[in-house]
């Protein structure tokens, strides 16, 4: 019983991290797409944000986390 409650808390935190990193990735993508001459640092931040988002998505898939029960 206790383990399942802890697992649900971790899953909920994982979903929140996914939504946060997705928003950051989309914001940086918008800046790059609408910028005239993107700075190298911004492009690096974009790549890092994308990698973080993809990692979290893969982790959610591995853990069988679904948005439906939340």
Secondary structure as UniProt FT lines:
FT   HELIX           2..34
FT   HELIX           40..62
FT   TURN            63..64
FT   TURN            68..69
//
